[in-house]
Amino acid sequence: MLEEILLLEMGILQNRFETDKANNNIYEIEDNKKLVSKFIDSLEYELTKAQKHVIAEIYKELKAGKIVNRLIQGM
C-alpha cells in the first residue's frame, strides 16, 4: 500500500514538473493584487504573518509563470 502511494505521488510530482517546464505563460497579476487586497481588507480578522508570507510566495511564483495550487488556512 505504501509503495502504491509513493508511486502515485512520484507520478503527480513528475506531471507537475513537466507542466511547469512547458508553461511559458507569465501571469499579469497587478490588477488582481488590488482585488486580493480589497478582499483581505474586507475580512473581519488580520491575516497571520505566515499567511501574508504565503500570499507573497504565490505572487512570486505566478510572476515566474509557475502554476500555483495552494490552500491557505488558519486563523
N, C-alpha and C positions, 0 to 999 in steps of 0.2 A: 504494500500500500504506500509506504513512504517513497519507494523508488518511483512509483507512478506519479505521485505528486511532484517529486523533484523533476522528472522528465517533462511534466506539464508546465511547470514554472520555467524551466530552461527554454521550452518552445515559445512561451509568451515573451521572455526576455529577448530571444533571437528575433522574433517578429517585430518587437518594438525597436530594436537596434536597426533592423533593415528599413523599417518605416521612417525612422528619424534620419537615416542616412540618405534615403531617397527624397525626403521632403526638402524642397528648395524654397518654400514659402517663408517670407519674413512678415509677421503679422503686424499690422498697424494697430497699435493699442492706445494711442494718446487720447482719442475720443472716449474709448472705453474706460480709461483711467478716471475720467471725470464722472462717468456713470457709476463706477465702482465706489468712488469716494462719496458720491451722493447717497448710495445705498448704505455704506458704512456709517455715515453721519446720521442716517435715519434709525439706526439700531438704538435700543434702549440701554445698551451697555458699551463699555470700552473694549476694544479688541486687546488681547494679550500681546505681549512683546513677541512671543513665538508666532502668533497668527499674523502679525504685521510682517514678520520676517519671511514667512511662507508666501505671502502675497507679493513681496518684493522679488522672491525667487521665481515665482510664476511669471511676473513681468519680464524678468531677465531671460527666462527660457523661451518665452513667446517671441521676444525680440530676436533671439538667435534662430528662430524658425523651428524650434522643437515642439513636438506635440505634448501637451500637458494634460494629465489626468490626475487630479488631486481631490482629496476630501479634507476640508479644513473644519476641525471640530474643536470643541472646548467651550469654556465659559469664562 
